[in-house]
Each structure stands twice: as structure tokens, then as C-alpha cells.
Amino acid sequence: MNIIVLVKQVPNTTKVKLDPRTGNLIREGLESIVNPDDLHAIEAGVRIKEEMGGKVIAVSMGPPQAVDALTQAMGMGADRGILLCDTAFAGADTWATSLTLSRAIEKIGDYDLIFCGHQAIDGDTAQIGPQVADWLGIAQATYVKEIEEIRPGEPGEPGESAKPGEIIVKRRLENGVERLACQLPALLTVIKEVNKPRYANMERLITSCTDRAPISVWNAADIGVNTCEVGLEGSNTHVIKTFTPNFKRQNEILEGNKEVVVKKLFSRLKKSDTTIAGRF
Ligand SMILES: Cc1cc2nc3c(=O)[nH]c(=O)nc-3n(C[C@H](O)[C@H](O)[C@H](O)COP(=O)(O)OP(=O)(O)OC[C@H]3O[C@@H](n4cnc5c(N)ncnc54)[C@H](O)[C@@H]3O)c2cc1C
């Protein structure tokens, strides 16, 4: 099984703070980590490799420091890392990000499974996995909570191509679970329920830190994309404004005895009810 895991480096916070003037994310003082769902994606890939053989390649699109995310993936058992790094990739929306990742995957070739996290804690769109599957024209399953069985493809008769294998997964739905068979190659986006990620192995971490050879850096030319197809230029969506909503609570203390307070409260509630109803 040849497995590709998509790994994103994100700021270590679930509470993204925005500069009210520029609308940009305030990154100062924020440590970078591997996106939490992606740790589960790496673990899923490494477990399959350990059971069935093959290799795991971790791929990340990001600035030079995203190499740390790949180093961690290798500490957990990935065999190789590929960093997609080019100024032309900066400012990408999900369309341009997924195009860049899928072109790199096409260059890697020979893969059976692609694992992604369900969503990134900063961008939060959960669009990258499905979009990458779409660019590649392969099967996809999102919200995967369990990998039940993998039936690898069978070699074909001479002159015939190999018969594709199948993976059976369980997906978390709002009101239940769906059991799904996907033809390989397939892309799965995983949620936290799927497994418990291991800690990175110290020896493997040291090796990948000192010997950077297993981490390659590819730019736009390496993956054969035109710079106008990727990054800000290749993005179909442009953020006009980003802001934190300003909630203002108005407290009011109702004075009087129990009966008076209850009467006042009901009259206030009735009033606010008509105000809300009046809006629709
Ligand atoms: C106009 C515009 C400009 C933007 N500019 C920037 C910018 O300058 N810098 C910036 O960081 N973001 C920028 N973004 C946000 C960027 O588009 C998203 O972060 C990115 O497309 C991924 O989407 P997401 O974070 O919602 O990922 P999700 O779809 O929520 O992620 C799901 C999974 O996809 C995989 N994945 C996602 N992103 C990557 C990646 N980069 N590498 C490998 N795997 C990945 C991971 O497995 C992840 O768990 C911009 C967005 C817009 C619309």
C-alpha cells in the first residue's frame, strides 16, 4: 500500500485572533503545530503500512518552516516528506491549494490511499480533501471514523491491467454511521475517533532533523504548474474582510418583590419576542 498523507502546519490555537485593522491573523507569539486531525491521518497511514507493507509520504504546502510538520510526520513513521514551497503558492484559497497538492500527488504517482485531516483548525473549511479527490478523479470518503477492511487490488492476466482493490470505512454522520466501500485509489478525510496518534519516535525525529535528505522541496516548476494557476493569482475567492464579531451584553437588574420581578421579566420577554418576530 502506497500512502500519501496531507499535513498542514497551523498556529497552535483554536481561538484565532485577528488584527482589527488589517483583518490578518495575528501569528506573533504563536507556536506552529501539526494540524490536530492530521496527526490522526498520519497514524492511519503508518498503521496500514505496518500491517500491509508499502510506504508513507507526507506532503505539505506551506512556508519553509512547515518542514517541521513533515519532520514530525517522519518521527511518527512516514518514510519521506515533500514540502511544496514557492512564493507563487502564497495567498492560495482552497481551489489553488487543492490544485497545488493534487499536481504534487500526480507527480508522486503510484498511490493507493491518500489521507487528510477532516479540517484544519485555522482555515476550517474542510474542503481540501474533497477538492483534491475531485482534481485527481478518485473516490473519496469524508468524516471517516473507522477503517474496517482493505482488499488490495489483484494483479490482472498478462496484457490486462490490475483489478482495483477496495477499502471499507465507517463515516460519522449527524445521526448515525454510514458504512461505505470505496474503490482504490481513494482519498479519506479522518476525524479524531479513527485512532489515537502515537508520539513521534525520538530516534526517528533526530534522524529526520539531522538528515534532511528524505525531505524534498518542490516549487511551482517542479510540479508543472503555471504560477498564474496557483497562490493568490490562481484563487477564485478573495477575502474582502475578516473580523471578530463584537458581542455586547446589556444587563438589566429587575427591582421589586418576586411577583413584580416575574411580571417585569415576562413583559420584557414578550417585548423581545415581538421584536424578534417583527424582524422576519
Ligand atoms: C484569498 C485567500 C487568501 C489566503 N491566503 C492565505 C495565506 O496567505 N496563508 C495561509 O496560510 N492561508 C491562506 N488562506 C487560507 C487557505 O486558503 C487555506 O488555509 C487553505 O486553502 C486550506 O484550507 P483549510 O485551512 O480550510 O483546510 P481544510 O480543508 O479545513 O483542511 C483539511 C485537510 O486538508 C489538508 N490540508 C489543508 N491545507 C493543506 C496544506 N497547505 N498542505 C497540506 N495539506 C493541507 C490537511 O490534511 C487538512 O487536515 C487564504 C485563503 C483565501 C481565500
The ligand as an SDF file (V2000), in Angstrom:
LIG
                    3D

 53 58  0  0  0  0  0  0  0  0999 V2000
   -7.8730   34.8420   -0.6570 C   0  0  0  0  0  0  0  0  0  0  0  0
   -7.2880   33.8820    0.3210 C   0  0  0  0  0  0  0  0  0  0  0  0
   -6.0110   34.0900    0.7220 C   0  0  0  0  0  0  0  0  0  0  0  0
   -5.4470   33.2080    1.6290 C   0  0  0  0  0  0  0  0  0  0  0  0
   -4.1870   33.4340    1.9960 N   0  0  0  0  0  0  0  0  0  0  0  0
   -3.6170   32.5990    2.8370 C   0  0  0  0  0  0  0  0  0  0  0  0
   -2.2770   32.7910    3.2140 C   0  0  0  0  0  0  0  0  0  0  0  0
   -1.6330   33.7390    2.7580 O   0  0  0  0  0  0  0  0  0  0  0  0
   -1.7260   31.9270    4.0880 N   0  0  0  0  0  0  0  0  0  0  0  0
   -2.4560   30.8580    4.5830 C   0  0  0  0  0  0  0  0  0  0  0  0
   -1.9090   30.0690    5.3710 O   0  0  0  0  0  0  0  0  0  0  0  0
   -3.7160   30.6400    4.2410 N   0  0  0  0  0  0  0  0  0  0  0  0
   -4.3090   31.4890    3.3870 C   0  0  0  0  0  0  0  0  0  0  0  0
   -5.5810   31.2920    3.0560 N   0  0  0  0  0  0  0  0  0  0  0  0
   -6.2720   30.1590    3.6230 C   0  0  0  0  0  0  0  0  0  0  0  0
   -6.0610   28.9710    2.7300 C   0  0  0  0  0  0  0  0  0  0  0  0
   -6.8320   29.0650    1.5930 O   0  0  0  0  0  0  0  0  0  0  0  0
   -6.4850   27.7400    3.4400 C   0  0  0  0  0  0  0  0  0  0  0  0
   -5.8150   27.6500    4.6510 O   0  0  0  0  0  0  0  0  0  0  0  0
   -6.1110   26.5340    2.6290 C   0  0  0  0  0  0  0  0  0  0  0  0
   -6.7170   26.6140    1.3630 O   0  0  0  0  0  0  0  0  0  0  0  0
   -6.5410   25.2540    3.2610 C   0  0  0  0  0  0  0  0  0  0  0  0
   -7.8910   25.3200    3.6180 O   0  0  0  0  0  0  0  0  0  0  0  0
   -8.2720   24.9650    5.0930 P   0  0  0  0  0  0  0  0  0  0  0  0
   -7.2650   25.5400    6.0010 O   0  0  0  0  0  0  0  0  0  0  0  0
   -9.6910   25.3610    5.2730 O   0  0  0  0  0  0  0  0  0  0  0  0
   -8.1080   23.3850    5.1030 O   0  0  0  0  0  0  0  0  0  0  0  0
   -9.1740   22.2410    5.3470 P   0  0  0  0  0  0  0  0  0  0  0  0
   -9.8780   21.9640    4.0870 O   0  0  0  0  0  0  0  0  0  0  0  0
  -10.0050   22.5120    6.5610 O   0  0  0  0  0  0  0  0  0  0  0  0
   -8.1220   21.0800    5.6650 O   0  0  0  0  0  0  0  0  0  0  0  0
   -8.4610   19.7090    5.5650 C   0  0  0  0  0  0  0  0  0  0  0  0
   -7.2070   18.9000    5.4210 C   0  0  0  0  0  0  0  0  0  0  0  0
   -6.5860   19.1790    4.1640 O   0  0  0  0  0  0  0  0  0  0  0  0
   -5.1650   19.0710    4.3030 C   0  0  0  0  0  0  0  0  0  0  0  0
   -4.5490   20.3870    4.0360 N   0  0  0  0  0  0  0  0  0  0  0  0
   -5.1040   21.6210    4.1060 C   0  0  0  0  0  0  0  0  0  0  0  0
   -4.2030   22.5720    3.7760 N   0  0  0  0  0  0  0  0  0  0  0  0
   -3.0490   21.9190    3.4970 C   0  0  0  0  0  0  0  0  0  0  0  0
   -1.7370   22.3360    3.1270 C   0  0  0  0  0  0  0  0  0  0  0  0
   -1.4340   23.6310    2.9610 N   0  0  0  0  0  0  0  0  0  0  0  0
   -0.7930   21.3870    2.9520 N   0  0  0  0  0  0  0  0  0  0  0  0
   -1.0830   20.0700    3.1070 C   0  0  0  0  0  0  0  0  0  0  0  0
   -2.2910   19.6280    3.4810 N   0  0  0  0  0  0  0  0  0  0  0  0
   -3.2630   20.5250    3.6620 C   0  0  0  0  0  0  0  0  0  0  0  0
   -4.8940   18.6370    5.7460 C   0  0  0  0  0  0  0  0  0  0  0  0
   -4.8710   17.2220    5.7730 O   0  0  0  0  0  0  0  0  0  0  0  0
   -6.1370   19.1650    6.4680 C   0  0  0  0  0  0  0  0  0  0  0  0
   -6.4100   18.4870    7.6630 O   0  0  0  0  0  0  0  0  0  0  0  0
   -6.1760   32.1270    2.1600 C   0  0  0  0  0  0  0  0  0  0  0  0
   -7.4960   31.9540    1.7510 C   0  0  0  0  0  0  0  0  0  0  0  0
   -8.0530   32.8250    0.8590 C   0  0  0  0  0  0  0  0  0  0  0  0
   -9.4810   32.6220    0.4400 C   0  0  0  0  0  0  0  0  0  0  0  0
  1  2  1  0
  2  3  1  0
  2 52  2  0
  3  4  2  0
  4  5  1  0
  4 50  1  0
  5  6  2  0
  6  7  1  0
  6 13  1  0
  7  8  2  0
  7  9  1  0
  9 10  1  0
 10 11  2  0
 10 12  1  0
 12 13  2  0
 13 14  1  0
 14 15  1  0
 14 50  1  0
 15 16  1  0
 16 17  1  0
 16 18  1  0
 18 19  1  0
 18 20  1  0
 20 21  1  0
 20 22  1  0
 22 23  1  0
 23 24  1  0
 24 25  2  0
 24 26  1  0
 24 27  1  0
 27 28  1  0
 28 29  2  0
 28 30  1  0
 28 31  1  0
 31 32  1  0
 32 33  1  0
 33 34  1  0
 33 48  1  0
 34 35  1  0
 35 36  1  0
 35 46  1  0
 36 37  1  0
 36 45  1  0
 37 38  2  0
 38 39  1  0
 39 40  1  0
 39 45  2  0
 40 41  1  0
 40 42  2  0
 42 43  1  0
 43 44  2  0
 44 45  1  0
 46 47  1  0
 46 48  1  0
 48 49  1  0
 50 51  2  0
 51 52  1  0
 52 53  1  0
M  END
$$$$
